[in-house]
Amino acid sequence: MGKKGISVAGNLVVDILYPVTGLPKPGELTSIQDGITRSTGGCVCNVVGDLAIMDPDLPIKALGRVGDDADGDYLIDSFRPYKNADISMIRREGKTSFTAVMADTISKERTFFHYRGANARFCEADIDWNQIDTDFIHIAYILILDALDQSDAEYGTKMARLLCHAKQRGIKTSIDVVSEAGDRFNRLVPPALKYTDYCIINEIEAGQVTGIPLRDAGGNLIQANIRPALEKIRRLGVSQWVVIHCPEGGFGIDQHMRYAESPSLQLPPDYIKGTVGAGDAFCSGALYTAYQGGDLPEGIKLGNAAAAASLSQPGATEGMLPAVELRRLGEKYLK
């Protein structure tokens, strides 16, 4: 087991939530209600926070870009409670990335308007490999890191080049992607998978990567397709774990092609206060297990428990618990 910790790279975002009375059609008006809130979001904010709470002794490095503005100050300040998180490598330039979330108080649906901002310029040149003494690097999200999503003549994408350089330095690599409609998955994700040790994504993203449908027209999980999707992603180059998480549970195959699955926790009524950050929480639990030398079934179980903890509070990391408490939570609600 390594003792040098985990680096988390990629998106840092300010989420601004606007409660609205119905989502308008083009040309229509809707009213924004009281209760506008601001919170941190993105892979780096969420995963760093989750890991720091899971294990206060775990060395963590945050890598990315925020703007030289008030929102950037807000994001930097959000890391202050995590004494084990090194934020010295977050670069400040330009305008901070943000997402305006229109939350319909009637239908409970949400619409997202994302400004790429500083995240769009995050690139390998922002990482001083000589200053990073780390065992793992987790980077996300592919598809909304514009500079890293650019094509590369040798590796396919700049992201794939970065991951290859990490592996050459003996660093284990982990990736996540963002859910998106369209054909960019086929161009941008497979090159990165050639240099990925741990791929931890949701069922929508796995379906886009593989072309294998994982939900039917009624929205039901096609569980028979899960293992073929995992195996196809593994064949694209992932060397250790491929994991798919979804509301129904977690599923994966390891480096020996052994399959594992575990259902989501059976949570009591009114337990769920918010779903933002649950995917990153699952990823954090699985990644922490891998770092500690645990096996895939343990990783899926801790991922499910971490996701459940995240669901207990409106914010992405507010409900996170130390790893020992997550394991007790998993035992309590696993039916």
Buried (B, 14 or more C-beta within 10 A) or exposed (E): EBEBBBBBBBBBBBBBBBBBEBBEEEEEEBEEEEEEEEBBBBBBBBBBBBBBBBBEEBBBBBBBBBBBBEBBBBBBEBBEEBEBBBBEBBBBEBBBBBBBBBBBEEEEEBEEEBBBBBBBBBBBEBBEBEEBEBBBBBBBBBBBBBBBBEEBEEBBBBBBBBBBBBBEEEBBBBBBBBBBEEEBBEBBBBBBBBBBBBBBBBBBBBBBBBEBEBBEEEEEBBEEBBBEBBBBBBEBBBBBBBBBBBEBBBBBBBEEEEBBBBBBBEBEEEEBEBBBBBBBBBBBBBBBBBBBEBEBBBBBBBBBBBBBBBBBBBBBBBBBBEBEBBBEBBEEBBE
